[in-house]
Amino acid sequence: MDGQIRGMIEKDLKRKSNRKCCSAKGLFGIECSSRIIESHTLSKSGTLKSIMDKENKVFGVNLAFNALVKNEGSFGVRKFGINEASTFLGFCSEHDKKLFSVFEDERIIPTKEQLCLLSYRGVCRELYTKENEVDTKLSHELTNMNEFKNSSIGLYLRKSLEKRDTLLSIGLSEIKKTYQELNDIITNHNFNSLEYFVIELSSPAHVLCSGAIVPDLDFNNKKLKDLSSESVSAEHLFFNVINYDNKGLCVFSWIKKEETNYFYDFIKTLIQREHRIEDNLVNFIFSYFENTFFSPTWWGKLTKAQQNEIERKIMEYGRHNLSEHKVKNYHAFDIDKYYFIK
């Protein structure tokens, strides 16, 4: 890759990752503090410390641009210190403390309020990420450089970028809508507005995750919703894996409405497939979520085939395949029981 272009891309990515904002601005009528902090989407004290090694590090998906170049277009995994793992500059210190002390400083029961705020934190990170993705100014500048400007490949790239801009704009509008709905729920303490599917673990999870998706396929790869149609509403499914009190939780949650009823069909295929739920979860997490961190000890015990399969899942992007199980028995979760909370 041309050194000038690579430098421009790296500079732009650094600018975006250093963007500061408070996702909860105005919430509870509290003024933001002047300090935007590196907010963890996965609790450092209760969750990340449970999977760290002796060097206080965890493994995570390596999204760095230089790694993408080095691996010829593929993301891999790397170690993160727990102070940097799962962080983003998305809350001021005042709102971060006010919102998340309910599970950072209090014992996790879990209550509906705790589960809702776990979902909210993941959604705020998704919004932050989408806002960065929509900023495609540099991409347009690159396609208009002399090397591309008057060429057929330049025309193709500009048309592709225009289509991407449209899709990103739709995605941003969708996550903003969900974010505002959660703001209203939290402001009014209306935590019964969410439904949950909870998987209790008898020991700490080896893989942790936080995020939100719009599922279009179930665990049998059956299409649930045609997301290519602009007339179809996109509703978000929130997902979190946390550890506490020497055990863990996997939590699917969503805002209760008619449009989200099909999430029950999605969950049913998770628990009714012939494959173990634990392996279905591993496929799901690494296929859909970049904000994923896992135990170095656990990773080291996986076979090479299992590690390769996880790295392949990381690269699935929009072509997810939840029904495929080339390898199994990851032993990432010790499932005790599961149930719905309506």
BARO-172963 format. One line per field, with one value per residue: residue number from 1; x, y, z of N, C-alpha, C in turn. Coordinates in steps of 0.2 Angstrom, whole numbers, always signed. Layout:
BARO-172963
seq	NUM  ...
n.X	X  ...
n.Y	Y  ...
n.Z	Z  ...
ca.X	X  ...
ca.Y	Y  ...
ca.Z	Z  ...
c.X	X  ...
c.Y	Y  ...
c.Z	Z  ...
//
This chain:
BARO-172963
seq	1  2  3  4  5  6  7  8  9  10  11  12  13  14  15  16  17  18  19  20  21  22  23  24  25  26  27  28  29  30  31  32  33  34  35  36  37  38  39  40  41  42  43  44  45  46  47  48  49  50  51  52  53  54  55  56  57  58  59  60  61  62  63  64  65  66  67  68  69  70  71  72  73  74  75  76  77  78  79  80  81  82  83  84  85  86  87  88  89  90  91  92  93  94  95  96  97  98  99  100  101  102  103  104  105  106  107  108  109  110  111  112  113  114  115  116  117  118  119  120  121  122  123  124  125  126  127  128  129  130  131  132  133  134  135  136  137  138  139  140  141  142  143  144  145  146  147  148  149  150  151  152  153  154  155  156  157  158  159  160  161  162  163  164  165  166  167  168  169  170  171  172  173  174  175  176  177  178  179  180  181  182  183  184  185  186  187  188  189  190  191  192  193  194  195  196  197  198  199  200  201  202  203  204  205  206  207  208  209  210  211  212  213  214  215  216  217  218  219  220  221  222  223  224  225  226  227  228  229  230  231  232  233  234  235  236  237  238  239  240  241  242  243  244  245  246  247  248  249  250  251  252  253  254  255  256  257  258  259  260  261  262  263  264  265  266  267  268  269  270  271  272  273  274  275  276  277  278  279  280  281  282  283  284  285  286  287  288  289  290  291  292  293  294  295  296  297  298  299  300  301  302  303  304  305  306  307  308  309  310  311  312  313  314  315  316  317  318  319  320  321  322  323  324  325  326  327  328  329  330  331  332  333  334  335  336  337  338  339  340  341  342
n.X	+4  +2  +13  +9  -5  -8  -4  -13  -25  -22  -21  -34  -41  -36  -40  -54  -56  -52  -62  -72  -87  -102  -113  -124  -129  -138  -147  -157  -157  -145  -130  -117  -100  -84  -75  -72  -72  -62  -73  -78  -86  -87  -87  -72  -67  -76  -79  -69  -57  -59  -55  -42  -24  -9  -2  -11  -19  -30  -37  -42  -52  -42  -43  -35  -28  -15  -14  -23  -18  -5  -10  -15  -29  -36  -43  -36  -32  -27  -17  -24  -22  -31  -35  -37  -46  -61  -65  -71  -73  -85  -93  -96  -88  -97  -110  -107  -104  -116  -125  -121  -117  -126  -123  -110  -105  -114  -121  -124  -140  -148  -156  -170  -168  -153  -150  -156  -148  -135  -138  -140  -128  -120  -127  -124  -111  -112  -118  -109  -99  -105  -107  -94  -92  -100  -94  -87  -78  -64  -63  -70  -61  -50  -54  -55  -42  -28  -24  -35  -46  -50  -52  -58  -59  -59  -72  -80  -77  -82  -96  -98  -95  -105  -116  -113  -113  -126  -132  -125  -130  -144  -142  -137  -147  -156  -150  -150  -163  -166  -158  -163  -176  -172  -166  -178  -184  -176  -176  -189  -189  -194  -193  -199  -202  -193  -189  -181  -169  -161  -146  -139  -123  -113  -100  -87  -88  -78  -77  -81  -93  -101  -114  -125  -137  -145  -154  -156  -156  -159  -153  -153  -150  -161  -170  -176  -180  -181  -168  -164  -174  -180  -192  -194  -194  -180  -176  -167  -157  -151  -135  -126  -112  -107  -97  -98  -97  -91  -97  -107  -116  -126  -135  -148  -158  -172  -182  -199  -211  -222  -215  -204  -207  -202  -190  -191  -192  -179  -172  -177  -171  -158  -158  -164  -157  -147  -134  -123  -129  -119  -109  -116  -117  -103  -101  -110  -106  -93  -95  -103  -99  -88  -84  -77  -70  -58  -52  -34  -29  -39  -39  -27  -28  -36  -38  -28  -37  -49  -45  -42  -55  -62  -56  -59  -73  -73  -71  -83  -92  -105  -110  -116  -115  -123  -127  -117  -105  -90  -80  -81  -86  -80  -79  -82  -92  -100  -115  -129  -143  -157  -169  -184  -187  -201
n.Y	-6  +11  +23  +36  +35  +26  +32  +43  +36  +30  +41  +46  +36  +37  +49  +47  +38  +45  +53  +63  +62  +63  +51  +51  +64  +76  +67  +62  +75  +80  +89  +87  +82  +90  +81  +69  +51  +36  +25  +9  -4  -17  -22  -18  -21  -32  -40  -41  -43  -56  -64  -61  -63  -67  -55  -46  -45  -47  -57  -51  -46  -40  -25  -16  -5  -7  -21  -26  -24  -31  -44  -46  -42  -48  -49  -52  -59  -51  -47  -37  -24  -24  -11  -5  -13  -15  -1  +16  +33  +38  +43  +55  +58  +60  +56  +42  +37  +39  +32  +18  +14  +6  -7  -8  -4  -10  -26  -38  -44  -53  -37  -30  -17  -17  -26  -19  -7  -12  -16  -4  +3  -5  -2  +12  +12  +6  +16  +26  +20  +18  +32  +36  +28  +33  +45  +47  +55  +55  +43  +47  +57  +49  +42  +51  +55  +58  +45  +38  +46  +48  +36  +19  +11  +20  +26  +15  +13  +25  +24  +13  +18  +28  +20  +13  +24  +27  +15  +16  +27  +24  +14  +21  +29  +20  +14  +26  +28  +17  +20  +32  +27  +19  +28  +35  +25  +23  +36  +37  +26  +14  +0  -12  -12  -19  -36  -51  -64  -75  -83  -93  -95  -108  -106  -93  -85  -89  -81  -64  -51  -37  -29  -24  -30  -32  -45  -56  -68  -85  -98  -108  -104  -99  -86  -73  -60  -47  -38  -30  -22  -6  -3  -11  -12  -10  -18  -19  -31  -34  -39  -47  -53  -57  -58  -62  -63  -76  -83  -83  -73  -74  -63  -60  -47  -36  -22  -22  -25  -26  -28  -35  -47  -58  -61  -71  -83  -83  -85  -98  -106  -106  -114  -126  -132  -146  -145  -140  -128  -120  -120  -115  -102  -97  -97  -87  -76  -73  -71  -60  -49  -37  -31  -40  -50  -62  -75  -77  -89  -99  -97  -102  -116  -120  -130  -130  -130  -126  -112  -107  -108  -99  -87  -87  -85  -72  -65  -65  -55  -47  -59  -70  -86  -96  -109  -117  -129  -132  -135  -140  -140  -130  -126  -114  -109  -114  -120  -117  -115  -108  -95  -85  -68  -58
n.Z	+0  -4  +4  +8  +7  +16  +28  +28  +31  +43  +51  +51  +57  +69  +73  +74  +84  +95  +97  +107  +117  +127  +129  +136  +138  +145  +151  +165  +169  +173  +172  +161  +166  +165  +161  +149  +149  +148  +145  +151  +142  +146  +162  +172  +185  +189  +179  +168  +175  +179  +169  +165  +163  +171  +168  +169  +157  +143  +129  +113  +99  +86  +79  +73  +60  +55  +58  +50  +37  +38  +40  +27  +24  +34  +51  +66  +82  +98  +113  +126  +138  +153  +156  +144  +137  +129  +130  +127  +122  +127  +138  +150  +166  +176  +171  +168  +181  +188  +180  +179  +191  +197  +194  +194  +207  +216  +222  +209  +205  +196  +193  +184  +181  +181  +171  +160  +160  +157  +144  +138  +139  +130  +118  +117  +114  +102  +95  +95  +87  +75  +72  +69  +58  +48  +45  +31  +24  +22  +14  +2  -2  -5  -16  -26  -28  -39  -44  -45  -50  -64  -69  -73  -62  -52  -54  -51  -37  -32  -34  -27  -14  -13  -11  +0  +9  +10  +16  +28  +33  +35  +44  +55  +58  +63  +74  +82  +84  +92  +103  +108  +112  +123  +131  +135  +142  +153  +159  +163  +172  +167  +167  +164  +151  +143  +137  +142  +139  +148  +152  +164  +171  +178  +182  +179  +163  +149  +138  +134  +131  +123  +115  +101  +89  +73  +70  +56  +52  +59  +70  +62  +50  +44  +36  +44  +43  +30  +28  +18  +12  +13  +18  +29  +46  +57  +71  +87  +94  +110  +117  +130  +139  +155  +170  +187  +205  +205  +194  +179  +167  +152  +142  +132  +126  +123  +117  +121  +110  +96  +84  +88  +91  +84  +89  +98  +91  +86  +97  +101  +91  +95  +107  +103  +93  +87  +90  +104  +115  +120  +110  +100  +105  +105  +91  +87  +95  +90  +77  +75  +84  +87  +99  +109  +121  +128  +138  +140  +144  +142  +128  +124  +127  +117  +102  +87  +76  +82  +85  +73  +67  +75  +71  +58  +59  +64  +53  +46  +45  +36  +31  +39  +46  +56  +57  +54  +59  +60  +69  +87  +104  +113  +126  +132  +140  +155  +156  +167  +169  +160  +155  +151  +155  +156
ca.X	+0  +6  +14  +5  -12  -8  -3  -19  -30  -21  -22  -41  -44  -34  -45  -61  -55  -51  -68  -75  -93  -106  -119  -130  -130  -145  -151  -158  -157  -138  -126  -111  -94  -80  -70  -74  -67  -62  -78  -78  -93  -87  -84  -65  -66  -80  -79  -62  -52  -60  -52  -36  -19  -4  +1  -17  -21  -35  -36  -48  -51  -37  -46  -30  -27  -9  -14  -27  -13  -1  -13  -18  -36  -40  -42  -34  -33  -21  -18  -25  -22  -38  -37  -39  -50  -68  -66  -73  -73  -92  -97  -93  -87  -103  -115  -104  -105  -123  -129  -118  -115  -131  -120  -103  -104  -119  -121  -128  -145  -148  -163  -172  -164  -146  -150  -157  -142  -130  -140  -139  -120  -118  -130  -121  -105  -114  -120  -103  -95  -109  -106  -88  -92  -104  -89  -83  -74  -57  -64  -71  -55  -45  -57  -54  -35  -26  -23  -42  -51  -53  -51  -65  -60  -62  -79  -83  -76  -86  -102  -99  -95  -111  -121  -111  -115  -134  -133  -123  -135  -149  -140  -136  -154  -159  -147  -152  -170  -166  -154  -168  -181  -169  -166  -185  -186  -172  -178  -195  -188  -199  -188  -203  -203  -189  -189  -175  -168  -155  -143  -135  -118  -111  -94  -86  -87  -71  -78  -86  -96  -107  -116  -132  -137  -152  -154  -160  -156  -159  -147  -153  -149  -168  -171  -181  -182  -177  -165  -162  -179  -180  -198  -194  -191  -174  -176  -161  -157  -145  -132  -120  -109  -103  -95  -99  -98  -88  -101  -108  -123  -127  -141  -151  -163  -175  -188  -205  -216  -225  -210  -198  -209  -198  -184  -192  -190  -172  -169  -179  -167  -152  -159  -167  -153  -144  -128  -124  -130  -112  -105  -120  -115  -97  -102  -114  -102  -87  -97  -107  -97  -81  -82  -77  -63  -58  -46  -28  -28  -44  -37  -21  -30  -40  -34  -27  -43  -54  -43  -43  -62  -64  -53  -63  -79  -72  -71  -89  -96  -113  -112  -116  -118  -124  -129  -111  -101  -84  -77  -86  -83  -75  -79  -82  -97  -103  -122  -133  -150  -159  -176  -186  -190  -205
ca.Y	+0  +18  +25  +42  +33  +22  +37  +46  +31  +29  +47  +47  +31  +39  +55  +45  +34  +50  +58  +63  +64  +60  +48  +52  +71  +78  +62  +63  +82  +81  +92  +83  +85  +92  +76  +63  +46  +29  +21  +2  -7  -23  -20  -20  -25  -38  -45  -42  -46  -63  -68  -59  -67  -64  -49  -41  -44  -52  -57  -48  -45  -35  -21  -11  -5  -10  -28  -28  -24  -36  -50  -46  -41  -52  -47  -58  -58  -49  -45  -30  -23  -23  -4  -2  -17  -13  +6  +21  +39  +39  +46  +60  +55  +61  +51  +36  +35  +39  +26  +11  +12  +1  -14  -8  -3  -14  -33  -40  -49  -47  -34  -28  -11  -19  -28  -13  -2  -16  -16  +3  +4  -8  +2  +18  +11  +4  +22  +29  +17  +20  +39  +36  +25  +38  +50  +44  +61  +52  +38  +51  +60  +44  +40  +57  +56  +57  +38  +35  +51  +48  +29  +15  +8  +26  +27  +10  +15  +31  +22  +9  +22  +31  +15  +12  +30  +26  +10  +18  +32  +20  +10  +26  +31  +14  +14  +32  +27  +12  +23  +36  +23  +17  +35  +37  +20  +24  +42  +35  +20  +9  -6  -18  -12  -24  -43  -54  -71  -76  -90  -93  -100  -110  -103  -88  -86  -87  -76  -59  -48  -32  -25  -24  -32  -33  -52  -57  -76  -88  -102  -113  -99  -97  -79  -70  -53  -45  -31  -26  -18  +0  -3  -16  -9  -14  -18  -21  -36  -32  -45  -46  -59  -54  -62  -59  -68  -82  -86  -78  -72  -72  -60  -57  -42  -31  -18  -26  -22  -31  -29  -39  -54  -64  -63  -77  -88  -83  -88  -105  -110  -107  -119  -132  -135  -152  -143  -138  -121  -117  -119  -110  -95  -95  -95  -81  -70  -71  -69  -54  -44  -35  -29  -47  -51  -68  -77  -80  -96  -103  -97  -107  -123  -122  -133  -125  -130  -121  -105  -105  -107  -93  -82  -86  -82  -65  -61  -66  -48  -47  -65  -74  -93  -98  -116  -121  -130  -136  -138  -139  -141  -124  -126  -107  -108  -119  -117  -120  -115  -103  -94  -79  -63  -54
ca.Z	+0  -4  +11  +9  +8  +23  +33  +29  +34  +50  +55  +51  +62  +76  +75  +75  +90  +100  +97  +114  +118  +132  +126  +141  +139  +147  +155  +172  +170  +175  +168  +160  +169  +160  +159  +146  +152  +144  +149  +149  +141  +150  +169  +173  +191  +190  +173  +164  +179  +180  +163  +164  +165  +176  +166  +168  +150  +140  +122  +110  +92  +84  +73  +71  +53  +53  +58  +44  +32  +39  +39  +21  +24  +39  +58  +71  +89  +101  +120  +128  +145  +155  +156  +138  +134  +129  +132  +122  +125  +126  +143  +155  +172  +180  +169  +169  +188  +189  +176  +180  +198  +199  +194  +196  +214  +219  +220  +204  +207  +192  +192  +177  +180  +180  +164  +155  +159  +153  +137  +136  +138  +124  +113  +117  +111  +95  +92  +94  +82  +69  +70  +66  +52  +44  +43  +26  +21  +19  +8  -4  -4  -8  -23  -30  -30  -47  -46  -47  -52  -70  -71  -72  -55  -48  -55  -47  -30  -30  -34  -21  -8  -12  -9  +7  +13  +11  +21  +34  +36  +37  +51  +60  +60  +66  +81  +86  +87  +98  +109  +111  +116  +129  +135  +138  +147  +159  +162  +166  +176  +165  +165  +162  +144  +140  +139  +142  +139  +153  +152  +170  +170  +185  +183  +175  +156  +146  +133  +136  +125  +124  +109  +99  +82  +70  +67  +50  +51  +65  +71  +57  +44  +41  +36  +49  +41  +24  +30  +12  +11  +17  +22  +35  +52  +60  +79  +89  +100  +114  +120  +135  +143  +160  +176  +194  +211  +203  +190  +174  +163  +145  +142  +126  +128  +118  +119  +120  +105  +91  +79  +91  +93  +81  +93  +102  +86  +85  +103  +101  +87  +99  +112  +101  +88  +89  +93  +110  +116  +121  +104  +96  +107  +102  +84  +87  +97  +86  +70  +75  +89  +88  +106  +112  +125  +131  +143  +137  +146  +138  +121  +124  +128  +111  +97  +82  +72  +85  +85  +66  +66  +78  +67  +52  +61  +65  +47  +42  +43  +34  +28  +45  +45  +63  +57  +52  +65  +58  +75  +92  +111  +114  +133  +134  +145  +159  +157  +172  +167  +156  +156  +149  +159  +152
c.X	+4  +7  +10  -3  -13  -8  -10  -25  -29  -22  -30  -44  -42  -39  -52  -61  -54  -56  -71  -82  -96  -112  -125  -131  -137  -149  -151  -158  -150  -134  -119  -105  -89  -75  -74  -69  -67  -67  -78  -85  -93  -83  -77  -65  -70  -79  -72  -57  -53  -57  -45  -30  -14  -1  -5  -19  -26  -34  -43  -47  -47  -40  -41  -29  -21  -9  -18  -22  -8  -4  -17  -26  -40  -38  -40  -35  -26  -22  -19  -24  -29  -40  -39  -45  -57  -70  -68  -74  -81  -96  -93  -92  -93  -109  -113  -106  -112  -127  -127  -116  -120  -128  -113  -101  -109  -119  -126  -133  -146  -156  -164  -168  -157  -146  -151  -151  -136  -132  -138  -132  -118  -121  -127  -114  -106  -115  -114  -99  -99  -108  -99  -88  -95  -99  -84  -79  -68  -58  -66  -65  -50  -48  -56  -47  -33  -26  -30  -47  -54  -52  -58  -65  -62  -69  -83  -83  -81  -93  -103  -99  -102  -117  -119  -113  -123  -135  -131  -127  -141  -148  -139  -143  -158  -157  -149  -159  -170  -163  -159  -174  -178  -168  -172  -186  -182  -174  -184  -195  -193  -196  -192  -204  -198  -190  -182  -175  -161  -153  -138  -129  -115  -104  -92  -85  -80  -71  -83  -87  -101  -108  -123  -132  -144  -152  -158  -161  -156  -153  -147  -152  -156  -168  -177  -184  -178  -174  -163  -168  -180  -187  -199  -190  -185  -175  -170  -162  -150  -142  -126  -118  -105  -102  -96  -100  -96  -93  -102  -115  -122  -134  -143  -157  -166  -181  -194  -210  -217  -219  -204  -200  -205  -192  -185  -191  -183  -169  -171  -174  -160  -153  -162  -163  -150  -137  -129  -125  -123  -108  -109  -118  -108  -97  -105  -109  -97  -89  -100  -103  -90  -79  -82  -70  -64  -51  -40  -27  -33  -42  -31  -23  -34  -35  -33  -33  -48  -52  -44  -51  -65  -62  -57  -70  -79  -73  -78  -93  -103  -115  -112  -118  -118  -125  -123  -107  -95  -80  -82  -82  -78  -74  -78  -86  -99  -111  -126  -140  -152  -167  -177  -188  -194  -208
c.Y	+6  +21  +31  +40  +30  +27  +41  +42  +31  +35  +48  +42  +34  +45  +52  +41  +39  +55  +57  +65  +61  +57  +49  +59  +73  +73  +63  +71  +84  +84  +88  +86  +87  +87  +70  +57  +40  +25  +13  -1  -14  -21  -22  -24  -31  -43  -46  -45  -54  -67  -66  -64  -64  -57  -44  -40  -49  -52  -54  -48  -39  -31  -16  -11  -8  -18  -30  -29  -30  -43  -51  -46  -45  -49  -53  -56  -55  -48  -38  -30  -22  -16  -1  -7  -15  -6  +10  +27  +42  +42  +50  +56  +55  +56  +44  +33  +34  +33  +19  +9  +6  -6  -14  -8  -7  -22  -34  -46  -55  -44  -32  -21  -12  -21  -23  -9  -6  -16  -9  +5  +1  -4  +9  +17  +9  +11  +26  +27  +19  +27  +40  +33  +29  +43  +47  +49  +58  +48  +42  +55  +55  +42  +45  +59  +55  +50  +35  +39  +49  +40  +25  +13  +14  +27  +22  +11  +20  +28  +17  +12  +26  +26  +14  +18  +29  +21  +12  +23  +29  +17  +15  +28  +26  +14  +20  +31  +22  +16  +28  +33  +21  +23  +36  +31  +21  +30  +41  +29  +15  +3  -12  -17  -16  -31  -46  -62  -72  -83  -89  -98  -102  -108  -97  -89  -85  -82  -71  -55  -43  -29  -26  -26  -32  -40  -53  -65  -79  -93  -108  -110  -98  -89  -77  -63  -51  -38  -27  -21  -12  +1  -7  -12  -13  -13  -21  -26  -35  -39  -43  -52  -55  -59  -58  -65  -75  -86  -81  -78  -71  -69  -57  -52  -38  -27  -22  -22  -27  -33  -33  -46  -60  -65  -70  -83  -88  -87  -96  -109  -111  -113  -125  -135  -141  -150  -140  -130  -117  -115  -114  -103  -93  -93  -88  -75  -68  -69  -62  -48  -43  -33  -36  -48  -58  -70  -80  -88  -101  -103  -102  -114  -125  -126  -128  -125  -125  -114  -103  -104  -101  -87  -81  -83  -74  -61  -62  -60  -49  -54  -71  -81  -96  -106  -120  -122  -135  -139  -137  -140  -136  -124  -118  -105  -114  -117  -121  -121  -109  -102  -87  -75  -58  -48
c.Z	+0  +3  +13  +11  +15  +29  +34  +32  +41  +54  +56  +56  +69  +78  +77  +82  +96  +101  +104  +114  +124  +129  +130  +142  +140  +151  +162  +174  +173  +170  +167  +164  +163  +157  +156  +147  +147  +148  +146  +148  +144  +157  +170  +179  +192  +185  +170  +168  +180  +174  +162  +166  +170  +175  +166  +161  +148  +133  +119  +103  +90  +78  +71  +63  +51  +53  +52  +38  +32  +38  +32  +21  +30  +46  +61  +78  +92  +109  +121  +135  +147  +156  +150  +134  +135  +130  +126  +125  +124  +132  +147  +161  +176  +178  +170  +176  +190  +186  +178  +187  +201  +199  +195  +203  +219  +217  +214  +206  +202  +192  +185  +176  +178  +173  +159  +154  +156  +146  +134  +135  +132  +118  +112  +113  +103  +91  +90  +88  +75  +67  +67  +59  +46  +41  +38  +21  +18  +13  +2  -7  -8  -15  -28  -31  -37  -49  -48  -50  -59  -73  -70  -65  -50  -48  -51  -40  -28  -29  -28  -14  -7  -9  -2  +12  +14  +16  +27  +37  +38  +44  +56  +63  +64  +74  +85  +88  +93  +104  +112  +115  +123  +134  +139  +143  +153  +162  +166  +171  +174  +162  +163  +154  +140  +142  +138  +142  +142  +153  +158  +169  +177  +186  +178  +167  +154  +141  +135  +130  +127  +117  +107  +91  +80  +67  +62  +49  +58  +65  +66  +50  +40  +41  +40  +46  +35  +26  +24  +10  +16  +21  +28  +41  +55  +68  +81  +95  +103  +117  +124  +138  +149  +166  +182  +199  +208  +198  +184  +171  +156  +144  +135  +129  +122  +120  +117  +116  +100  +86  +82  +93  +90  +84  +97  +97  +85  +91  +103  +97  +91  +104  +109  +95  +91  +92  +100  +110  +116  +115  +99  +98  +105  +95  +83  +89  +92  +79  +70  +79  +89  +95  +110  +115  +128  +134  +139  +138  +142  +130  +120  +124  +121  +106  +91  +77  +75  +85  +78  +64  +69  +74  +61  +53  +62  +59  +43  +41  +42  +31  +34  +43  +52  +63  +56  +58  +62  +63  +81  +99  +113  +122  +135  +140  +149  +160  +162  +171  +163  +156  +153  +155  +155  +156
//
